[in-house]
Amino acid sequence: VKGGLVSAEVLQREQQELRKHERNKHLEEESKYSETVFRDKFGRKRDLAQELLEEKQRAEAQSQRDQQYAKWGKGLAQGRQQQQNVEDAIKEMQKPLARYIDDQDLDRMLREREREGDPMADIIKKRKAKESKEKKEKPRYKGPAPPLNRFNIWPGHRWDGVDRSNGFEQQRFARIANRKAVQELAYKWSVEDM
């Protein structure tokens, strides 16, 4: 503050500067220990801890998905075959080095081996192919019991389980059941006197 004779304008200006300085000091003290508030582009407060947790979960789910795809990329059947080979090798390592005539695994292996010029090989191959053909069945529907139809036909294996009929077959079965019940009641009524 200037001393001596001062005009009113200078005095007002000095008072305004003092007020601004005090206000800034007050704001400075208030904001010294406050935490930073982060906001998104719409002006809403962001919860950084929650976002970090969600990001970790997303990254974990992505890593699991990547592991699954990597496993599929190597081939599931090839992985099973490799596992089977390892198990077979372990089983073979546990057997004694000297194998005798009564060894069943050796006998089975020698019988299954195909030899050049074997006259029975073609017949056995045909028989095995025929047996495997007979064993092969068409896929069947696996799920809750489907509604009956008048031909007792089971639904196909790709059926999703939704009954899209107009109710004709249910009405038909109800009429057949009603007719049987009436006939049975009439029979019981006719033989009641005997």
C-alpha positions as CSV (number, residue, x, y, z in Angstrom):
1,V,0.0,0.0,0.0
2,K,1.3,3.3,-1.0
3,G,1.6,6.0,1.7
4,G,0.7,9.6,1.4
5,L,-1.9,11.3,-0.7
6,V,-3.4,8.7,-3.1
7,S,-6.3,9.0,-5.6
8,A,-9.4,6.9,-5.2
9,E,-8.7,4.9,-8.3
10,V,-5.2,3.9,-7.1
11,L,-6.7,3.0,-3.7
12,Q,-9.4,0.8,-5.3
13,R,-6.9,-0.9,-7.5
14,E,-4.7,-1.7,-4.5
15,Q,-7.6,-3.0,-2.6
16,Q,-8.6,-5.3,-5.5
17,E,-5.1,-6.6,-5.7
18,L,-5.1,-7.3,-2.0
19,R,-8.4,-9.2,-2.2
20,K,-7.1,-11.2,-5.2
21,H,-3.9,-12.1,-3.3
22,E,-5.8,-13.2,-0.2
23,R,-8.3,-15.2,-2.3
24,N,-5.4,-16.9,-4.2
25,K,-3.7,-17.6,-0.9
26,H,-6.9,-19.2,0.5
27,L,-7.3,-21.3,-2.7
28,E,-3.7,-22.3,-2.5
29,E,-4.1,-23.6,1.1
30,E,-7.3,-25.4,0.2
31,S,-5.8,-27.2,-2.8
32,K,-2.5,-28.0,-1.3
33,Y,-3.7,-31.3,0.3
34,S,-6.5,-32.2,-2.1
35,E,-6.4,-35.1,-4.5
36,T,-6.5,-34.6,-8.3
37,V,-10.0,-35.3,-9.8
38,F,-9.8,-37.0,-13.2
39,R,-12.8,-36.5,-15.4
40,D,-13.8,-38.1,-18.7
41,K,-14.8,-36.1,-21.8
42,F,-18.4,-35.8,-20.6
43,G,-17.3,-34.3,-17.3
44,R,-18.0,-37.3,-15.1
45,K,-15.5,-38.3,-12.4
46,R,-13.4,-41.3,-13.2
47,D,-12.6,-44.0,-10.7
48,L,-9.0,-44.9,-11.6
49,A,-8.8,-47.9,-9.2
50,Q,-11.9,-49.5,-10.8
51,E,-10.7,-48.8,-14.3
52,L,-7.3,-50.4,-13.4
53,L,-9.1,-53.5,-12.0
54,E,-11.3,-53.8,-15.1
55,E,-8.3,-53.4,-17.4
56,K,-6.5,-56.2,-15.5
57,Q,-9.6,-58.5,-15.8
58,R,-9.8,-57.7,-19.6
59,A,-6.1,-58.5,-20.0
60,E,-6.5,-61.7,-18.1
61,A,-9.5,-62.8,-20.2
62,Q,-7.5,-61.9,-23.3
63,S,-4.5,-63.9,-22.2
64,Q,-6.7,-66.9,-21.5
65,R,-8.4,-66.6,-24.9
66,D,-4.9,-66.3,-26.5
67,Q,-3.8,-69.5,-24.7
68,Q,-6.9,-71.3,-25.8
69,Y,-6.3,-70.3,-29.5
70,A,-2.7,-71.2,-29.2
71,K,-3.7,-74.6,-28.0
72,W,-6.2,-75.0,-30.8
73,G,-3.6,-73.7,-33.3
74,K,-1.3,-76.6,-32.4
75,G,-4.1,-79.0,-33.0
76,L,-6.2,-80.9,-30.4
77,A,-5.8,-84.3,-32.1
78,Q,-2.1,-83.8,-32.5
79,G,-1.8,-82.9,-28.8
80,R,-3.8,-86.0,-27.8
81,Q,-1.6,-88.1,-30.1
82,Q,1.6,-86.7,-28.5
83,Q,0.2,-87.4,-25.0
84,Q,-0.6,-91.0,-26.1
85,N,2.9,-91.4,-27.5
86,V,4.4,-90.2,-24.2
87,E,2.2,-92.6,-22.2
88,D,3.2,-95.5,-24.5
89,A,6.8,-94.7,-24.2
90,I,6.6,-94.6,-20.4
91,K,4.7,-98.0,-20.4
92,E,7.5,-99.4,-22.7
93,M,10.2,-98.1,-20.4
94,Q,8.7,-99.9,-17.4
95,K,8.9,-103.3,-19.2
96,P,12.0,-105.4,-18.8
97,L,14.5,-105.3,-21.5
98,A,14.3,-109.0,-22.3
99,R,10.9,-110.0,-23.7
100,Y,9.8,-113.6,-23.7
101,I,7.4,-115.6,-25.8
102,D,4.5,-115.2,-23.3
103,D,4.6,-111.4,-23.5
104,Q,1.1,-110.4,-24.5
105,D,2.0,-106.9,-25.7
106,L,4.7,-108.2,-28.0
107,D,2.4,-110.9,-29.3
108,R,-0.4,-108.3,-30.0
109,M,2.1,-106.0,-31.7
110,L,3.5,-108.8,-33.9
111,R,-0.1,-109.9,-34.9
112,E,-1.1,-106.3,-35.8
113,R,1.9,-105.7,-37.9
114,E,1.2,-105.9,-41.7
115,R,3.8,-107.9,-43.7
116,E,4.6,-107.7,-47.3
117,G,3.0,-110.5,-49.4
118,D,0.6,-111.6,-46.6
119,P,-2.3,-113.3,-48.5
120,M,-4.8,-112.8,-45.6
121,A,-4.0,-109.1,-45.2
122,D,-6.6,-108.0,-47.8
123,I,-9.3,-110.2,-46.3
124,I,-8.6,-108.9,-42.8
125,K,-8.6,-105.3,-44.0
126,K,-12.0,-105.7,-45.7
127,R,-13.5,-107.4,-42.6
128,K,-12.2,-104.6,-40.4
129,A,-13.6,-101.9,-42.8
130,K,-17.0,-103.7,-42.8
131,E,-17.1,-103.9,-39.0
132,S,-16.2,-100.2,-38.7
133,K,-18.9,-99.3,-41.2
134,E,-21.5,-101.3,-39.3
135,K,-20.5,-99.6,-36.0
136,K,-20.7,-96.2,-37.5
137,E,-24.1,-94.7,-36.6
138,K,-25.7,-91.4,-37.6
139,P,-25.7,-88.7,-34.9
140,R,-28.9,-88.6,-32.8
141,Y,-30.7,-85.9,-31.0
142,K,-29.4,-85.6,-27.4
143,G,-31.5,-83.4,-25.2
144,P,-34.8,-83.2,-23.3
145,A,-37.5,-85.6,-24.5
146,P,-39.1,-84.2,-27.7
147,P,-42.9,-84.0,-28.1
148,L,-44.4,-87.1,-29.6
149,N,-45.5,-87.2,-33.2
150,R,-47.9,-89.6,-34.9
151,F,-45.1,-91.5,-36.7
152,N,-42.9,-91.7,-33.6
153,I,-40.0,-90.2,-35.5
154,W,-37.1,-88.9,-33.4
155,P,-35.9,-85.3,-34.3
156,G,-32.7,-84.8,-36.1
157,H,-29.4,-84.1,-34.2
158,R,-29.4,-80.4,-35.1
159,W,-32.9,-79.7,-33.7
160,D,-32.8,-76.9,-31.2
161,G,-35.6,-78.2,-29.0
162,V,-38.2,-75.6,-29.9
163,D,-41.6,-77.0,-30.8
164,R,-42.9,-75.0,-33.8
165,S,-46.0,-77.1,-34.6
166,N,-49.5,-75.8,-34.7
167,G,-50.7,-78.2,-32.1
168,F,-52.4,-80.7,-34.5
169,E,-50.6,-83.8,-33.2
170,Q,-51.3,-82.9,-29.5
171,Q,-55.0,-82.6,-30.4
172,R,-54.8,-85.9,-32.3
173,F,-53.3,-87.7,-29.3
174,A,-55.9,-86.1,-27.0
175,R,-58.8,-87.4,-29.3
176,I,-57.3,-90.9,-29.3
177,A,-56.9,-90.9,-25.5
178,N,-60.5,-89.6,-25.1
179,R,-61.8,-92.3,-27.5
180,K,-60.0,-95.0,-25.6
181,A,-61.3,-93.7,-22.2
182,V,-64.9,-93.6,-23.6
183,Q,-64.7,-97.1,-24.9
184,E,-63.3,-98.4,-21.6
185,L,-66.0,-96.6,-19.7
186,A,-68.7,-98.0,-22.0
187,Y,-67.3,-101.6,-21.6
188,K,-67.2,-101.3,-17.8
189,W,-70.8,-100.0,-17.9
190,S,-72.0,-102.8,-20.1
191,V,-70.4,-105.6,-17.9
192,E,-71.4,-104.0,-14.6
193,D,-74.5,-106.2,-14.1
194,M,-72.7,-109.4,-14.5
